[in-house]
Amino acid sequence: MNICVIPARGGSKRIPRKNIKLFGGRPMIEWSIDAATKSELFDQIIVSTDDSEIAEIALACGADVPFERPSELSDDYTNTSAVIAHAIEWYQQQGLKPRLACCIYATAPFVSPIDLKRGLDIISAENSDFAFSVTSFAFPIQRAISLTKEGRVKMFQPECFETRSQDLEEAYHDAGQFYWGKADAWLSGKPIFSLDSSPVILPRHRVQDIDTIEDWLRAEWMFNAMQTEVR
C-alpha cells in the first residue's frame, strides 16, 4: 500500500497556528489534503498531529487521523523523517505493510496532483530510495556573499567573481512540498539528500517555503497572481 503522511504539529512559533491559518479562504492544511486526494495515488491519507483542533480540521477536510502523535515527536527538534517513520511503524503494528510513504508538508499550498504523480513515477522507474520536489536557485550560488560582523561583505567563492553566470553550474534546493520514500528507507533514517534520491524539478514560480510572515505574504501574492492568470 501507498500512504500519504502530512505532519502538522500544533506548536509552530514564527507563524502561530500556521497549519490551519486561513490561506486562500481555506485552512492551509486543506490544500495538501486536497492535492493528495485528487491525485488518487494513496490507499490512505493521514495527518500526524499532537493537536486536537488540527485533527478536527483534518478530518473535516477528508484526511484520517488514526493516532495522536507522541509528545516526544512534537517538539522543535524532531525531524520529519522520524515523524514519517513513526507513522509507518504504526501501520506495521496494525498488520499492514506500506510500500511507499509520501510526506506532504501541511504548508504546501502549491503542491499539485500532477507533481505527486511525477514523483511516484520517478521513484518507481529509477528505483530510488526517495524522490522529492526541488527547484533551481534564481541566482548563481557561487556568487553568494555573506555579511561580516563589521557590516562589510565577502564572497563565499571569490574565485568565481570573474566567471560568467552562464558558465557556472546550476544549483537546486529543496522545494519543501513533498517527499516520496520507500518504507524501509524512512525506517532506517537514510538521508534524503543523497545519491540514492531523485529530483522532481518544479518551476520557481510554484515554489514558496512558508516559515515566516514574509514568506506567508509572498505566498499570498503568488496565489493571487495564479488566480488572476486562471481567469
C-alpha positions in Angstrom: 0.0 0.0 0.0 1.0 3.6 -0.5 0.3 6.1 2.2 0.4 9.9 2.4 1.6 11.4 5.7 1.0 15.1 6.4 3.0 16.2 9.5 1.2 19.0 11.3 2.1 19.7 14.9 0.4 22.4 16.9 3.4 24.3 18.2 4.5 26.5 15.3 6.3 29.5 16.6 7.1 32.1 13.9 3.6 31.9 12.4 1.2 30.7 15.2 -1.2 28.0 14.1 0.1 28.3 10.6 -1.0 24.7 9.6 -4.7 25.7 10.0 -4.4 29.5 9.4 -6.7 30.5 6.5 -4.9 30.8 3.2 -6.9 31.5 0.0 -10.1 31.1 2.1 -9.3 27.6 3.3 -7.3 26.2 6.3 -3.7 25.9 5.0 -3.6 22.1 5.5 -6.6 21.6 3.3 -4.6 22.4 0.2 -2.2 19.5 0.9 -5.1 17.1 1.7 -6.9 18.2 -1.4 -3.9 17.6 -3.7 -3.3 14.2 -2.2 -7.0 13.2 -2.6 -7.2 14.4 -6.2 -4.0 12.5 -7.1 -5.8 9.2 -6.4 -2.3 7.7 -5.5 -2.9 6.8 -1.9 -4.6 4.0 -0.1 -4.8 6.3 2.9 -4.1 10.0 3.6 -3.3 10.7 7.3 -2.4 13.7 9.3 0.2 13.2 12.1 -0.6 15.7 14.8 -0.5 16.3 18.5 -3.2 19.0 18.3 -6.9 18.3 18.7 -8.0 21.3 16.6 -5.7 20.4 13.8 -7.1 16.8 14.0 -10.6 18.0 13.8 -10.0 20.2 10.8 -8.0 17.5 9.0 -10.9 15.1 9.5 -13.4 17.7 8.1 -11.1 18.1 5.1 -11.2 14.4 4.3 -8.0 13.0 5.9 -7.7 10.4 8.6 -6.1 10.9 12.0 -5.7 7.4 13.2 -3.4 8.2 16.2 -2.2 11.1 18.2 1.5 12.0 17.6 3.6 11.3 20.8 4.9 14.4 22.6 8.5 13.3 22.1 7.9 13.7 18.4 6.2 17.0 18.6 9.0 19.4 19.9 11.0 21.9 17.9 13.9 19.5 17.3 12.1 16.4 15.9 12.9 15.9 12.2 10.4 15.0 9.5 11.9 11.6 8.9 11.3 10.5 12.5 7.6 11.5 12.2 7.1 9.5 8.9 8.9 6.5 10.4 6.6 6.6 13.4 3.5 6.6 11.1 4.9 3.6 9.1 5.6 1.7 12.4 2.0 2.4 13.5 0.8 0.8 10.3 3.0 -2.2 10.8 1.6 -2.6 14.3 -1.8 -2.9 12.7 -0.6 -5.7 10.5 -0.2 -3.5 7.4 2.9 -3.0 5.3 3.2 0.3 3.5 5.5 0.0 0.5 5.9 3.7 -0.2 5.1 6.7 2.1 4.8 10.2 0.7 5.3 13.1 3.1 3.4 16.2 2.1 4.0 19.3 4.2 0.9 20.9 5.7 2.1 24.3 4.4 2.5 23.5 0.7 -0.5 25.3 -1.0 1.1 25.0 -4.4 1.6 21.2 -4.4 -0.2 19.6 -7.3 -1.6 16.1 -8.0 0.4 16.1 -11.3 3.7 16.6 -9.5 2.8 14.0 -6.9 2.2 11.5 -9.8 5.6 12.6 -11.4 7.2 11.8 -8.1 5.7 8.3 -7.9 6.7 7.6 -11.5 10.3 8.7 -10.8 10.8 6.7 -7.6 9.3 3.7 -9.3 11.2 3.9 -12.6 14.6 4.8 -11.1 14.3 2.5 -8.0 15.4 5.4 -5.8 15.1 5.5 -2.1 13.5 8.9 -2.3 12.1 11.3 -4.9 11.3 14.8 -3.7 10.5 18.3 -5.1 13.3 20.6 -5.9 13.6 23.9 -7.8 16.6 25.9 -9.1 18.1 28.9 -7.4 17.3 32.2 -9.2 20.9 33.5 -8.8 24.2 31.6 -9.1 25.0 30.4 -5.6 28.8 30.5 -6.5 28.4 34.3 -6.3 26.7 34.4 -2.9 28.0 36.8 -0.3 28.0 36.9 3.4 27.9 39.9 5.8 30.8 40.3 8.2 30.4 41.4 11.8 31.9 44.8 10.7 29.0 45.3 8.3 31.0 44.6 5.1 30.6 41.9 2.5 32.7 38.9 1.4 32.1 36.2 -1.2 31.8 32.6 -0.3 33.6 31.7 -3.5 35.7 34.7 -4.6 37.4 32.6 -7.3 34.0 32.8 -9.2 33.8 36.5 -9.3 35.0 36.8 -12.9 33.2 33.7 -14.2 30.2 34.4 -16.5 27.0 33.3 -14.9 26.1 31.1 -17.8 29.4 29.2 -17.2 28.5 28.4 -13.6 26.8 25.1 -12.7 23.1 25.5 -11.9 22.2 24.7 -8.3 18.9 23.4 -6.8 17.3 23.4 -3.4 14.6 21.5 -1.6 11.2 22.9 -2.7 9.6 21.9 0.6 6.5 20.3 -0.9 6.6 16.5 -0.9 8.9 13.6 -0.4 8.2 10.1 -1.7 10.2 7.4 0.1 10.4 3.6 0.4 9.2 2.5 3.7 12.4 0.8 4.6 14.4 4.0 3.7 12.2 6.1 6.1 12.5 3.5 8.8 16.3 3.2 8.6 16.7 7.0 8.8 18.5 7.3 5.5 19.3 10.8 4.5 17.0 12.3 1.8 19.7 14.4 0.3 21.9 11.7 -1.2 22.9 9.9 -4.4 20.1 7.4 -3.7 17.5 10.2 -4.2 15.9 11.5 -7.4 14.7 15.1 -8.0 11.2 16.1 -9.1 12.0 19.5 -10.6 9.4 22.3 -10.2 9.3 25.8 -11.7 10.3 28.5 -9.3 7.0 30.4 -9.7 5.2 27.5 -8.0 7.6 27.2 -5.0 7.5 29.1 -1.8 8.7 27.8 1.6 6.5 29.2 4.4 8.3 29.7 7.6 8.0 33.4 8.3 5.4 36.1 8.0 7.3 37.5 5.0 7.1 34.0 3.4 3.4 33.9 4.0 2.8 37.3 2.4 4.8 36.3 -0.6 2.8 33.1 -0.9 -0.4 35.0 -0.8 0.8 37.3 -3.6 1.8 34.3 -5.7 -1.6 32.6 -5.0 -3.5 35.8 -6.0 -1.4 36.1 -9.2 -2.2 32.5 -10.1 -5.9 33.1 -9.7 -5.8 36.1 -11.9 -3.9 34.1 -14.5 -6.5 31.3 -14.4 -9.3 33.8 -15.0 
